[in-house]
Amino acid sequence: MRQFFMQEHFADLKQAYISGLLKALGKYTPDGGASFVSFKEHYAEREILDYIRSMRTGFTVQSLAEYAKLRKAMAVWDKYDRNYADDAIEAVAAEIGETTDDTKEILLGGLLNENRVDLYQQYAEDDEAESTEEAHTDTSSDTYTLYMKGELYARLWEAYDKLEYTERMMLAQRLGFCFGCHSTFYMDHNDLDEYGEPKKKPIKPMMYTDIATDHEYSSANTAHKKCEKALMKLKEAIKDLI
């Protein structure tokens, strides 16, 4: 936990250790010449390292070295305010010693594993006042739940990438995430904190009326139908997982 700066993953690392312990119990024989205490460490360590490589959401890196590079890339990207402009990505690529295309893939992998949401989320429906609701994250450390969660995310993004360009753009606008990097927040360089740093702000979902105007549709109802059609495609892709 300390080695990989994963203090917030304590419960999940412990669950991985228990999983390895159970596997060792099924394979251990007393006449093998080794004590169970030493025998089970091999299985426990392997499960923990497999968990670290998969990083909760199913994005898998092939080695601990690649995982370390992923964490470094995200840390370097933070220095550039997570700017997805070409010059910023090129600067990150230069610092981590990767090509620009590979760096984009690495950063996308990091973004897919940042499942942090604010405790309270604000939203507004068409022609209604803005509302606030509590958003609860999934804190389960059950191994099967984590695996299925990763499968769900992978299937969703795969289905999203197969949507038409307009459908992807409209869903990003409606659901409130960046079309380019899929982030749910942006850095506001026009609103600085007391340290002179840009404030991190959530991307607000757009109303159907605004989406219709942006795409030159005749009515908000047309934009609504387009988004609903795209959502149905995503639901169809994951229907066997929910």
C-alpha positions as CSV (number, residue, x, y, z in Angstrom):
1,M,0.0,0.0,0.0
2,R,2.8,2.4,0.9
3,Q,5.0,1.3,-2.0
4,F,2.5,2.2,-4.7
5,F,0.8,5.1,-2.8
6,M,-2.5,3.3,-2.7
7,Q,-3.7,4.1,0.9
8,E,-7.3,4.5,-0.3
9,H,-7.2,0.9,-1.7
10,F,-6.5,-0.7,1.7
11,A,-9.8,-2.7,1.8
12,D,-9.4,-3.9,-1.7
13,L,-5.7,-5.0,-1.2
14,K,-6.8,-6.9,1.9
15,Q,-9.6,-8.6,-0.1
16,A,-7.0,-9.6,-2.8
17,Y,-4.8,-11.0,0.0
18,I,-7.7,-13.1,1.3
19,S,-8.4,-14.3,-2.2
20,G,-4.8,-15.6,-2.5
21,L,-5.1,-17.1,0.9
22,L,-8.1,-19.1,-0.1
23,K,-6.4,-20.4,-3.3
24,A,-3.4,-21.5,-1.2
25,L,-5.7,-23.4,1.2
26,G,-7.1,-25.3,-1.8
27,K,-3.6,-26.3,-3.1
28,Y,-1.6,-26.8,0.1
29,T,-0.6,-30.3,1.2
30,P,1.4,-30.9,4.5
31,D,3.7,-33.4,2.9
32,G,5.0,-30.8,0.4
33,G,7.9,-29.8,2.6
34,A,6.9,-26.2,3.2
35,S,5.0,-24.6,6.0
36,F,1.6,-23.1,5.1
37,V,2.7,-19.7,6.3
38,S,5.4,-19.5,3.6
39,F,3.4,-21.4,1.0
40,K,0.5,-19.0,1.0
41,E,2.6,-15.9,0.6
42,H,3.2,-16.8,-3.1
43,Y,-0.5,-16.9,-3.8
44,A,-1.3,-13.9,-1.7
45,E,1.4,-11.7,-3.3
46,R,0.3,-12.8,-6.8
47,E,-3.3,-11.8,-6.2
48,I,-2.3,-8.4,-4.7
49,L,0.0,-7.7,-7.7
50,D,-2.8,-8.7,-10.1
51,Y,-5.1,-6.3,-8.4
52,I,-2.6,-3.5,-8.6
53,R,-2.1,-4.1,-12.3
54,S,-5.8,-4.1,-13.0
55,M,-6.4,-1.1,-10.8
56,R,-10.1,-1.7,-9.9
57,T,-11.8,-0.8,-13.1
58,G,-10.5,-3.5,-15.4
59,F,-7.9,-1.4,-17.3
60,T,-4.9,-3.9,-17.2
61,V,-1.2,-3.1,-17.5
62,Q,1.2,-5.9,-18.2
63,S,3.7,-5.2,-15.5
64,L,4.4,-3.2,-12.4
65,A,6.8,-1.1,-14.4
66,E,4.0,-0.1,-16.8
67,Y,1.8,0.7,-13.8
68,A,4.5,2.9,-12.4
69,K,4.7,4.7,-15.7
70,L,0.9,5.2,-15.7
71,R,1.0,6.9,-12.3
72,K,4.0,9.1,-13.4
73,A,2.1,10.1,-16.6
74,M,-0.9,11.2,-14.6
75,A,1.2,13.1,-12.1
76,V,3.1,14.9,-14.9
77,W,-0.2,15.6,-16.7
78,D,-1.5,17.3,-13.5
79,K,1.3,19.8,-13.8
80,Y,-0.1,20.9,-17.1
81,D,-3.6,21.3,-15.6
82,R,-4.7,18.1,-17.5
83,N,-4.8,20.1,-20.7
84,Y,-5.6,17.8,-23.6
85,A,-4.1,20.2,-26.2
86,D,-1.5,18.7,-28.5
87,D,1.4,20.8,-27.0
88,A,0.5,19.7,-23.5
89,I,0.3,16.0,-24.5
90,E,3.6,16.3,-26.3
91,A,5.2,17.8,-23.2
92,V,4.0,14.9,-21.1
93,A,5.2,12.4,-23.7
94,A,8.6,13.9,-23.6
95,E,8.9,13.7,-19.8
96,I,7.8,10.0,-19.7
97,G,9.7,9.0,-22.8
98,E,6.7,7.8,-24.9
99,T,5.2,8.7,-28.2
100,T,2.3,11.1,-28.3
101,D,-0.1,8.4,-29.4
102,D,1.0,6.1,-26.6
103,T,0.8,8.9,-24.1
104,K,-2.8,9.6,-25.1
105,E,-3.6,5.9,-24.5
106,I,-1.9,5.9,-21.1
107,L,-3.7,9.0,-20.0
108,L,-7.0,7.6,-21.1
109,G,-6.3,4.5,-19.0
110,G,-5.6,6.7,-16.0
111,L,-8.9,8.6,-16.6
112,L,-10.9,5.4,-16.8
113,N,-9.5,4.5,-13.4
114,E,-10.4,7.7,-11.6
115,N,-13.8,6.8,-10.3
116,R,-14.1,9.8,-8.0
117,V,-17.4,11.8,-7.9
118,D,-18.4,14.7,-5.7
119,L,-20.7,13.8,-2.7
120,Y,-23.3,16.2,-4.1
121,Q,-24.0,16.7,-7.7
122,Q,-25.9,19.6,-9.2
123,Y,-28.1,19.2,-12.3
124,A,-30.9,21.0,-14.1
125,E,-33.6,19.5,-16.3
126,D,-35.1,21.5,-19.2
127,D,-36.9,24.7,-18.0
128,E,-36.5,23.7,-14.3
129,A,-34.5,25.1,-11.4
130,E,-31.1,23.6,-10.7
131,S,-31.3,20.8,-8.1
132,T,-28.8,19.0,-5.9
133,E,-28.7,15.3,-5.0
134,E,-26.4,13.1,-3.1
135,A,-24.2,10.8,-5.2
136,H,-23.1,7.6,-3.5
137,T,-20.0,5.9,-4.9
138,D,-19.8,2.1,-4.9
139,T,-17.5,1.2,-2.0
140,S,-17.8,-2.5,-2.3
141,S,-14.6,-4.5,-2.0
142,D,-16.1,-7.8,-3.2
143,T,-13.8,-9.3,-5.8
144,Y,-16.6,-10.4,-8.1
145,T,-18.3,-7.0,-7.9
146,L,-15.0,-5.3,-8.8
147,Y,-14.5,-7.6,-11.8
148,M,-18.0,-7.1,-13.1
149,K,-17.6,-3.3,-12.6
150,G,-14.5,-3.4,-14.8
151,E,-16.4,-5.5,-17.4
152,L,-19.2,-3.0,-17.4
153,Y,-17.0,0.0,-17.9
154,A,-15.0,-1.7,-20.7
155,R,-18.3,-2.7,-22.5
156,L,-19.8,0.7,-22.1
157,W,-16.8,2.5,-23.6
158,E,-16.5,0.0,-26.4
159,A,-20.2,0.6,-27.3
160,Y,-19.8,4.4,-26.9
161,D,-16.9,4.4,-29.4
162,K,-19.1,2.6,-32.0
163,L,-21.8,5.3,-31.8
164,E,-22.1,7.9,-34.6
165,Y,-20.0,11.0,-34.1
166,T,-23.0,13.2,-33.5
167,E,-24.4,10.7,-31.0
168,R,-21.1,10.6,-29.0
169,M,-21.0,14.4,-29.0
170,M,-24.6,14.9,-27.9
171,L,-24.3,12.3,-25.1
172,A,-21.1,14.0,-23.8
173,Q,-23.0,17.3,-23.8
174,R,-26.1,15.8,-22.1
175,L,-24.3,13.8,-19.5
176,G,-21.6,16.3,-18.7
177,F,-18.2,15.0,-19.7
178,C,-15.4,16.0,-22.1
179,F,-15.8,14.6,-25.6
180,G,-12.1,14.5,-26.1
181,C,-10.8,13.0,-22.8
182,H,-14.0,11.8,-21.1
183,S,-13.2,13.8,-18.0
184,T,-16.1,15.1,-15.9
185,F,-14.4,18.3,-14.9
186,Y,-12.3,21.2,-16.3
187,M,-9.8,23.7,-15.0
188,D,-11.2,27.2,-15.0
189,H,-8.2,29.5,-15.8
190,N,-10.5,32.6,-15.4
191,D,-11.3,31.7,-11.8
192,L,-8.3,31.3,-9.6
193,D,-8.1,30.2,-6.0
194,E,-6.2,31.9,-3.2
195,Y,-2.9,30.3,-4.5
196,G,-3.4,31.6,-8.0
197,E,-4.2,28.2,-9.3
198,P,-7.2,27.6,-11.7
199,K,-10.2,26.1,-9.9
200,K,-11.4,22.6,-10.8
201,K,-15.1,22.6,-11.8
202,P,-17.5,20.0,-13.0
203,I,-18.7,20.0,-16.5
204,K,-22.4,20.9,-16.4
205,P,-24.8,18.8,-18.5
206,M,-26.5,20.8,-21.3
207,M,-30.2,21.1,-21.7
208,Y,-31.8,19.6,-24.7
209,T,-32.7,23.1,-26.0
210,D,-29.0,24.1,-26.0
211,I,-28.0,20.8,-27.6
212,A,-30.5,21.3,-30.4
213,T,-29.3,24.8,-31.0
214,D,-25.6,23.6,-31.1
215,H,-26.4,20.9,-33.7
216,E,-28.9,23.1,-35.6
217,Y,-31.9,20.9,-34.9
218,S,-35.4,22.3,-35.2
219,S,-36.5,21.5,-31.6
220,A,-35.3,20.2,-28.2
221,N,-37.5,17.1,-28.8
222,T,-35.3,16.1,-31.7
223,A,-32.2,16.3,-29.6
224,H,-33.9,14.3,-26.8
225,K,-34.8,11.5,-29.2
226,K,-31.3,11.4,-30.6
227,C,-29.8,11.1,-27.0
228,E,-32.4,8.4,-26.0
229,K,-31.6,6.4,-29.1
230,A,-27.9,6.5,-28.3
231,L,-28.6,5.5,-24.7
232,M,-30.6,2.6,-25.8
233,K,-27.7,1.3,-27.9
234,L,-25.5,1.5,-24.8
235,K,-28.1,-0.3,-22.7
236,E,-28.3,-3.0,-25.3
237,A,-24.6,-3.5,-25.2
238,I,-24.6,-4.2,-21.4
239,K,-27.9,-5.9,-20.9
240,D,-26.3,-9.2,-20.0
241,L,-24.2,-7.5,-17.3
242,I,-27.0,-5.8,-15.3
